[in-house]
Amino acid sequence: MLWILVIILIVILLWLDTVKPKNFPPGPRWLPWFGNTLLVRMLTRKYGGQHEIFDYLSQKYHSQIVGLRLGRELTVAIRGYALVKEALSNDAILGRPDNFFYRLRTLGQKKGISFADGEHWEEHRPFILKSLRQIGYGKAQMETIAVQELDEVIRIINEEKPCIQPHQLLTLSSFNVLWTLITGQRIERSEDRPRKLLQTLRERSGHFDLAGGILNQLPWLRFLLPDWSGYSFMVNFNQQMVSYFSEIIQQHVQTYTDDKASDDLIYAYIKEIKNQKHSPDTSYTEMQITSTLLDFFIAGGLNVGAVLDLLLMMMVVRPDIQAKVHEAIDQLQDQIQWSDRDKLSFVQAVILEVQRFFPTIAFGGPRRALQDCTIGGYHIPKGTTLFSDLKSVHHEQEYWKDPEVFRPERFLDGHGKLVNTERVIPFSLGKRRCFGDILSKTTVFLFFSGILQQFEIVLPDGDRTPSTEMTPGMMYMPKPFKVSFKRRR
């Protein structure tokens, strides 16, 4: 008799585990314990990346907001500009996921800046912004660094006349703009270690999606299948990163003087650590520096390079657009500066169209509801993870009319002035908007216009026109392709 009661109790508990919160967004029913993990795995194999899954579910349930449970975690995907703007402007969802994958991503502690929240984020975000501005972020010094990196790229092209995959040339140089501000050091092309870390970062993007993949939804798999689940990869990646960053930090500790505090972000942190050394509750520690460097490396290591990769790709896919870019640029005789951007509206329009057309970041950084709230009329329980589908914003049929067409002119009015720029949001929206947007915009504009000012981008003899299909992952990457550079000036 007892065993019958036990079975009944188990059945009741399993049933309760499938009950959705009241007024939760529409979506598939979920299994006890696993939630929708198995369904998402099946849909991934069928449709590809995370965006395609949520696109399918949105159509199936006739809703721009879809609710699931991945493992034990309530998850909501939000689509369309109106809902995404509503969600990202809501102070109730300023948190970041506090799950296994993101704890592993942040070295087991919610430090750094990208995945911190609450008091820690509120304390360190303004400190980092203030320190970066003192160093030269958003100022002439940052542009000078970008131009120096661009000059090296042009020198390599002139001397070696490479036929290459663009990211092999551009990723390191574009990342150096950020890395110089953060660490006071630029990475030389002869340095094998950081270049391998950037390559590993690229591989990491293909191992996981922004939900953390199967490793986050079923974290116990790390004990049974550490390699298959991606756990071994993440642990090894973190160890390499921490070792590299620790050496850089110790170099700064040994050479620190008060007058260096405005030289780079590490020195600024060391000064604050010394200022607060008698405070028992201080959050200014060397581990905070390490976590912050990790955040900047992951966030900035590939993004700018990926946009430049796509810009050069579209110059060979659409030579008619490249001709218009050359025509616009040829109005200027001197080396192009950031202050010239308003004279080059068509160049800016091409950059915007690449960011709209290609979902390099299909989803904004995941958010976590810090309290119960309502979005789009649906109840979002505290602790829910939310994904904002940026591709759905950039390909919204009702607004763009022909989103599947690559057409930079959509960003120009009848007088050649930029319009519709507020609807392109690769850096997200709201208080957690990526504060790397100024650096990214400056670097992309200077590199793209600077390269096109001097070269025509052509296909190597015998190569096919590159595919515009993207490889899904945490970042969507273009499929491998090569270009050659034909001297114009």
N, C-alpha and C positions, 0 to 999 in steps of 0.2 A: 504493500500500500504506500509505503514511504517513497519508493522509487517512482510511483505514478505522480505523486505530489511534486517531486523534484523535476520530473519531465515537464509537468504543467508549468512550474515556476520558470524553467528555462525557456519554454515556448513564449511565455508572457514577456520575459525580459528581452528575448530576441525581437518580438513584435514591437515592444516599446522603443527598441533601438532603430526601428524603421519609421517612426512617427516624426513628421516634419513639424517645426515650430509653426505656430498659428500665423497665417498671412505671410508665410515665407514665399519668396519669388518662385514662379512655376519652373518645373524641371523634372527630370526622371526620378522615379522612386529609387530608393537605395537599399542595399542589402545590409543586414546586421554586420557590424564591425567594419566591413570593407567599404561601406558606403557605395559610391559610384566609381571606385578605383578601377575595377575590372572593365566597366563600360568605357571609361575614358581610355584605357589601354587598347581596347578593341577599336574605338573610333580613331585613335591615333594611327593605328596601322592602316585604317581605311582611308582617312582623309588627310593625314599628314600632321601639321603643327597644331598648337593649342588654339590659335585663332580659328582655324577651319572647324575645329570641334565645336567651339562656342557659336560659330556662325550656323552650323547645322542645328544645334539645339535651339537657338533663337528662332529659326524658321519652324522647327517642329512644334515648339510650344507657343508660337505667335507672340513672342515677348522680347523686348529689348533688354530685359533683365532676367537672368537665368540663375536658379539656385541649385546647388549640388552639395554633396558631402564627399570629400576626398579623404579616405581613411576615417579619422575621427573629427576632421576639421570641416565646419560649415564654410562653404565657398560660394561667392556670388560673382558672376561676370556681368559687367555693365556695358551697354553698347549705345552708340549714337551720341552726337555732340551734346544735346540737351541733358540727357541723363548723366553722361560722363562729367559735364561741368557741374551739375548739381551735386554729384557724389564727391568730386575732388575739392569742392569748395566747402564741404561740410566738416566742421571742426571735430565732429564726433568720430570721424574715421581718419584721424591723423596718425594713428599707430601703424606699426609694422608687424608682420606675422611673427609670432613667438612660438615657432614649431621646431621640430628636429632639424630640418634642412637649414633653416636660417640661423639656428644656434650653431650648427656646424660651420656654416658660411662665415660667421662672425667669431670663430675661435672659441665657441662655448660661452661667450659673454655678449650681452647687448651693449657693446661699446662702439666706438667709431662714430659715424654720422649717418650713413645710408640706411641702416636698419636699427638705429636707436630710436627711441621715442620717449614721451613723457619728459620728466625734468632733465634727464641727461641730454636729450636732443635740444630742448629749449635753452640749455646752458651752452652747449658746444657749437651749435649752428651759428649764432651771432659771433662767437669768438673766432671761428674759422673764417667767416665772411670778412670780419674786420681785419684779421691778420692778412688775408689774401690781398685786400685792397691796399694795405700798407706796403706789401711786397711789390705791387704793381698790377694786380689783376684788374682787367678792364681798362687799363691805362696804356700810355705810350710804351712803357717797358714791355708789356705783354706782346704788343704788336712787333716790337723790335726782335723779340725772341722768335716769333713766328716767321718773320722775314729772314732771319738767319737760318732757320731750318729749311725754309723754301729755297734759299740760295744753295744750300747743300744738295737738295734734290735736283735742282737744275744743273748743278755742276756734274753730278753723277750721270745725268741723262746726256749731257754734252760730251763727257769723256768716254762713257761706256756704251752710249747709244743702245740701251738695253731693249730687248724684246722680252717683257716680263709680265707676271701677274702684278697689277698695280699695288696691291696691298703689301707686297714684299718690299716695295720702295717707300710707300707713304705711311704705313702704320707707325713705324718707329719715329719718323720725323714729326708727324703730327702729334704723337703722344708726348714727345720731348717738350713741347710748349708747356703742357701741364706739369710734367715731371720736374722741369727746371724751376718753376714757381714753388712747387711743393718741397723739393729737396735741395735746391740750389745746384743740382748736378744734371748734366745731360748724359744720356746713354749713347755711347759711341757704337758705331756699327761693328766694331771689332770686339765688343763685349758680348761674349757668347751667352753668359748666364741670363741677363735680362731679356735678351732676344728669345731664348728658349722659353722663358716664363710667359712672354707675350704669345708665343705659339701654343703653349699649354692652355692659356686663357682662351684661345680660339677653339681648341679641342673641347674645353669645358663647356663652352656654349652649346656644342652639339650633344653633350651627355645629358643635359637636363632641360626642363622648361622652367618658367617662372614659378610654377607651383612646387618645384623641387622634385618632380617626377615620382617614380615608384619608391625611391628612397625615403621621401618625406611621408608618403601616404601609408607605407608599411615599413617603418624604420627597423623593425626586428629582422628584416631581411639582411641587414648588415652582418648579422652573426652567421647566417647560413650561406649567403651569396655575396660576400663583400665586393668582389670584382664586378659581377653582373649588375648589382644594384647601384654601382657608382661610388660606393662608400670609400673604397681603397683609393680611387682617383682623387676624391675630395681631400682625404687625409694627407695624401702625398703632396697635392697642390698646396695645401695650407702650410705644411712643413717647409716646403721650398720657399714660399713667400715670407714666412716668419723669419727664416734664416737670412734671407736677402735683406729684409727691412731692418732686422736687428743690427746688422753690420753698418748700415747707413746711419741708424740712430746713434750707435756708439761712436762713430766718427764725429757726429755733431756734438755729442756730450763731451768728448775729449777736446774739441776745438772751440767750445762755446765761450763767448764773452758777451756782456750785456749789449754792446753796440751791434751785435749780429742778429738781434732779435727780429729785425725787420728784413733780414736777408732771405729767409724762406720759412715755410710753415713749421718745419721741425724745430728750428731755433726759437720760433715764437712759442711753441709748446714747452720747450725746455725752460724758457724764462718763466712761464706761468707755473710750471711744476716747482721751480725754486721759490716763487712768490707764495705758493700755498703749501710749502713743505711742512709747516706746523699745523695744518688743518687735518684733523683725523678723518674727515669725511670727504676729502678732496677726490674728484674724479679725474684730475689731471695727473696721469701716470704714463710710464713708457708703454704700457699695454694699450692705453688710449691712442698714443701716437701710432703704434703698430696697426691697430684696427683701422685708424683713419687712412693710413697709407694703403692698406688693403682695399678699402672702399674706393679710393681714388684710382688705384691701379685697375680694379675690376670695372668701374664705371667709365673710365676714360681710356682704357687700353686699346679698345677696338672701335668705339663708336665713330669718332671723327674719320678714322681710316676707312671704315665701311662706307660712309657717305661719299668720300672722295673716290673710292673704288667704283661706286655706282655712277657717279658723275662722269668719270672717264669712260665707263662702259657705254653709257648712253650717247656719248659723242661718236662712237663707232656704230652703234645701233641706229642713231638718227643723225647722219652727217649734215642734214639740212639744218638741224638745230645748232650743230657745231659751227656752221657757216655764219649763222646769226650771232652766235657768241663772239666769233672773231670780228665780225663787223662792228659790234658794240665796243669791244675792247680796243679796236684800232683807232677809236676816237681819242684815246689817251696815248701819249708818247712816252711818258716817264713810267717807272715801275709803279704798279698799282698799289694804293694804300687803302686802309680801311675807310678813310674819309672820302674815298672816291665812290663808295657803294651807291649813293643816290644818283650818280651819273651812269650807273650800270644796272638799271632796273631789270633789263632782260636777263642779265647774269644772275641776279637775285631770284628772278622768277624761275629760272632753270633749277637752282638749288632748292627752292621751295617745292617745286614739282617732283624732284627726286625724293624729298623727304615725305611728300604726300603719297606718291605712287608706290614706293617701296617700304614695306613694314619692317625696317631694320629693328625697331623696337615696336613689336605688334601690341604689347601691353605696357602701360605705365607701371612703375614700381608698385608691387602689391601693397595694399593698405589693410589695416585691421581696425574693426570697430571698437573704440574704447568704451562705448556705452551703447545701450539699445538706441536705435534710431530708425528713421523712415526714409527710404529712397524710392522715388517713382511710385509712391503709395504702398510699398511693401515693407514689412517689418524686417529689420536687419538686427539680429541678436548681438549682444556684446560678444566680442571675440571672433566674429565672422571675418574671414579673409575676403577682400574684394579686389577684383581685377578690372581695370578700365581698358576696354578694347580700343586702342588708338587707331588701329586699321579701320574699324567700323566708322570712326569719325572722318578719317581721310578718304574713305570710299563711300560716303553716304550718298546714295543715289538721288535723294530728293534735293540735296543742296548742290552737288557737283554736276549733276545731269549726265555726264559721261566719264565717271571716275575711272573706268578701265582704259581710257585713252591718255597717253602721255602728251600733255598739251600745256607748256609753260605759260602760254598767252592767257590762261584763265586767271593769272595773278596780275594782269595789267589792264588798266582801263583804256578808254579811247585816247587818252593823252600820254600813254606809256608810263603811268604812275602805278605803284604797287597797290593792290587791293586784295581782300580776302585772306590776309596773312594771319588773322586771329584764329582761323579755322585749321591751321596746321600747328599741331601741338606735340612735337616729338619730345619736348622736355617736360610734358605733363602740365598740370595747372594747380593753382592753389598754393598754400603755404609750403607744401613739400615739393614744389616745382624744382627741378634740377638746377642748382645754381652754377652749373658749368655751361649754361646756354651762351653766355657772352663769349667765353673762350672758344666754344665750338663754332659759333657763327663767324667769329673773326678768322679763325684758322681755316675753316672751309672756304670762305670767300677769298682770302689771300692766296691759298694754295691753288684753288681751281682757276681763278682769274690769272694768277701769275704763270701757271703752266700753259694755259691756253694762249696767253699773250705771246709766248715764245715758240709754241709747238702746235702742230696739227696731230691729233690722235688718230692713228690708223690701225687697221688690222694687219697682223703679220701675213706675209704671203702664204696662201693656202689655208689659213684659218677660217673657220665658220663664224658668222655673226653670233655673238654671245647670246645665251638664253636669258630672258628676263625673269625666269622662275627663281625663287629663292630657296635656300636650304634652311628648314626650320630648326629652332633651338631657343635658348634663352635670348639670343639675338638671331635675326634672320640674315643670312649671308648670301651674297651672289654665288652662283656656281663658278668654278675656276674658269678664267679666261685670260688671254694675253693681249697686250697692245704694244705698238711701236710708236716712237715719237719722231715726227718729221719736222725739222727746223724751219721756222717761219722768218726769224729775224737773225 
